[in-house]
Amino acid sequence: MSRILAIDFGKKRTGIAITDELQIIASGLTTVDTAKLLAFLKDYISKEKVELFLVGLPKQMNNTDSESEILITPFLEKLTQQIPNIPVKRIDERFTSKMAFQTMIDSGMKKKQRRNKAMVDEISATIILQSYLYSM
């Protein structure tokens, strides 16, 4: 089987999570400078087999698109043009940053470690991916 890769897209940084080959476990992979995201993805899929990109869909509480969707749309166009053989699926990412922060607290991370926004982005991507796996 192939892996599923989740993307928590951000203006500056993007969190990345990946499944194992059996698509059972979601694990945080890294956080990438958003400007280098496409290059990272191309490099990653040259080494690992990925069958699906999951990209967070930021929604407001009233179910309208969040402001950050304006940034995600051009990225998705480039992604599907440059890597057309891997489908993209969107998944609601409401509350993932809050859940990621709570996960950091629950795991006993010190306050200074919890300020690491890159870690929050990576954990958020993992939560997006894990929620997708639960829904399968």
C-alpha positions in Angstrom: 0.0 0.0 0.0 0.9 3.7 -0.2 1.0 6.4 2.3 -1.4 9.3 2.8 0.2 12.7 3.4 -1.7 15.4 5.3 -0.9 19.1 4.9 -1.8 21.8 7.4 -1.2 24.8 5.2 0.0 28.0 6.7 1.1 31.4 5.4 4.7 31.0 6.7 4.9 27.3 7.8 3.1 24.1 6.8 2.8 21.1 9.0 3.1 17.7 7.4 1.9 14.3 8.7 2.1 10.9 7.0 0.7 7.5 7.5 2.6 4.2 7.6 2.3 2.1 4.5 -0.7 0.2 5.9 -2.5 3.5 6.6 -3.1 2.6 10.2 -1.0 5.1 12.1 -0.7 8.9 11.5 2.6 10.5 12.5 3.9 14.0 12.4 6.6 14.2 9.7 7.9 17.8 9.8 7.1 21.4 9.3 8.2 23.1 6.1 8.7 26.7 5.1 5.5 27.2 2.9 7.6 28.8 0.1 9.5 25.5 -0.2 6.4 23.2 0.2 6.1 22.1 -3.4 9.8 21.3 -3.7 9.5 19.3 -0.4 6.5 17.3 -1.7 8.2 16.5 -5.0 11.3 15.3 -3.2 9.3 13.3 -0.7 7.2 11.5 -3.4 10.3 10.6 -5.3 11.4 8.5 -2.3 8.1 7.3 -0.8 4.9 6.1 -2.5 2.0 8.5 -1.6 -1.5 7.8 -2.9 -3.4 10.8 -1.5 -2.7 14.4 -0.3 -5.1 15.5 2.4 -5.2 19.3 2.7 -6.9 21.0 5.6 -10.0 23.0 4.8 -10.2 26.0 7.1 -13.8 26.9 7.9 -15.4 29.5 10.1 -18.0 28.5 12.7 -20.8 29.4 10.3 -19.3 27.0 7.7 -18.0 29.7 5.4 -14.4 29.6 4.2 -11.7 31.1 6.4 -9.5 33.9 5.3 -6.6 31.5 4.8 -8.5 29.7 2.0 -7.4 32.6 -0.2 -3.8 31.4 0.2 -4.6 27.7 -0.1 -6.4 27.9 -3.4 -3.4 29.0 -5.5 -1.2 26.4 -3.8 -3.8 23.7 -4.7 -3.7 24.8 -8.3 0.1 24.5 -8.4 0.0 21.2 -6.6 -2.5 19.6 -9.0 -0.6 20.9 -12.0 2.9 19.8 -10.8 1.9 16.5 -9.2 -1.2 15.5 -11.2 -1.0 11.8 -10.5 -1.8 12.1 -6.7 -5.4 13.1 -5.9 -6.1 15.9 -3.3 -8.8 15.6 -0.8 -9.9 18.4 1.5 -10.8 17.8 5.2 -12.3 20.2 7.7 -9.6 21.5 10.0 -11.6 23.5 12.5 -10.2 23.4 16.0 -7.0 21.4 15.0 -4.7 24.1 16.3 -6.5 24.2 19.6 -6.5 20.4 19.8 -2.8 20.4 18.9 -2.0 22.8 21.7 -4.1 20.8 24.2 -2.2 17.7 23.1 1.1 19.4 23.9 -0.2 20.3 27.3 -1.6 16.8 27.9 1.7 15.2 26.9 3.6 17.2 29.5 5.4 19.6 27.3 6.9 22.6 29.1 5.5 26.1 28.4 8.6 27.1 26.4 8.2 24.0 24.2 4.5 24.8 23.6 5.5 28.1 22.1 7.0 26.3 19.2 4.5 27.1 16.5 6.2 24.6 14.1 5.3 21.8 16.5 1.7 23.0 16.6 1.5 22.9 12.8 2.9 19.4 12.7 0.6 18.1 15.4 -2.3 19.8 13.6 -1.5 18.0 10.4 -1.4 14.7 12.4 -4.8 15.4 13.8 -6.2 16.1 10.3 -4.8 12.9 9.1 -5.9 10.9 12.1 -9.5 12.2 11.8 -9.5 11.1 8.2 -8.2 7.6 9.1 -11.0 7.3 11.7 -13.6 8.3 9.1 -12.5 5.6 6.6 
